[in-house]
Every structure is written in structure tokens, then in C-alpha cells.
Amino acid sequence: MIKRIQIKDKNTDRFIAEYWIEFKKHFNLSEEDCCNAAWQNAIAEQKVNRNSRSDYQLVIVEDIPTI
């Protein structure tokens, strides 16, 4: 399964970034782990301020089945 995760600014509802994260339940990954991976990607790409996660909303927009 692939999780499509969007990051938005909580104050303005402005779209910041979108990530597609592979969700492997058999590796004991949670949806929170997927959101954390998206957050780390956004930090690495300098799209968000690492110290202000509370200013952003991470939303799982879609679950995409993998074959």
C-alpha cells in the first residue's frame, strides 16, 4: 500500500508538499511512521522549518493499493 500524504500550513491552509510513502504493515510501520517519513523529506527539501511542526498539518489523502 502507498500512502499519499500532503503537508499544509495550518494558519493559511496553503499546500506545502506532497509525498508518496510506501506503507509496509508487515514491517510494523504505522501511519504515524509514514507521516514522519513525509515530514523528514520536507525538512530535507527545506520546504518546512524543522522546529515548527505544530504549524503544519499532515494529512493522509489517499491509500493506493500495490500489487
C-alpha positions in Angstrom: 0.0 0.0 0.0 1.2 3.5 -0.8 0.0 6.5 1.3 -0.3 9.9 -0.4 0.5 12.4 2.3 0.0 16.2 2.0 1.6 18.8 4.2 -0.4 22.1 4.6 0.2 25.2 6.6 -2.3 25.2 9.5 -2.6 29.0 9.6 -3.2 29.6 5.9 -4.3 26.2 4.6 -1.7 26.6 2.0 -0.4 23.5 0.3 3.3 22.9 1.0 4.3 19.5 -0.3 3.0 16.0 -1.2 4.8 12.7 -0.7 4.0 9.1 -1.6 5.2 6.8 1.1 5.2 3.0 0.9 3.3 1.6 3.9 4.6 -1.9 4.9 2.4 -3.2 7.7 4.4 -6.4 7.8 7.4 -4.3 8.9 5.3 -2.9 11.8 5.2 0.6 10.3 2.3 2.7 11.4 0.5 5.6 9.7 2.4 7.9 12.0 5.7 6.4 10.7 4.6 7.3 7.2 3.8 10.9 8.2 7.1 11.1 10.0 8.9 10.0 6.8 7.0 12.7 4.8 8.0 15.3 7.4 11.6 14.3 7.2 11.5 14.5 3.4 10.0 18.0 3.7 12.8 19.1 6.1 15.5 17.6 3.7 14.0 19.6 0.8 13.8 22.7 3.0 10.1 23.1 2.5 9.3 23.4 6.2 11.0 24.6 9.3 12.1 21.6 11.3 11.3 23.3 14.6 7.7 24.2 13.8 5.9 21.0 13.1 2.9 22.3 15.1 2.4 24.9 12.3 1.7 22.3 9.7 -0.9 19.7 9.1 0.0 16.3 7.7 -3.0 14.6 6.0 -3.2 11.1 4.5 -5.2 11.9 1.4 -5.3 8.6 -0.3 -4.4 4.9 0.1 -3.2 3.3 -3.1 -3.1 -0.5 -3.2 0.1 -2.0 -4.6 0.1 -5.3 -6.5 
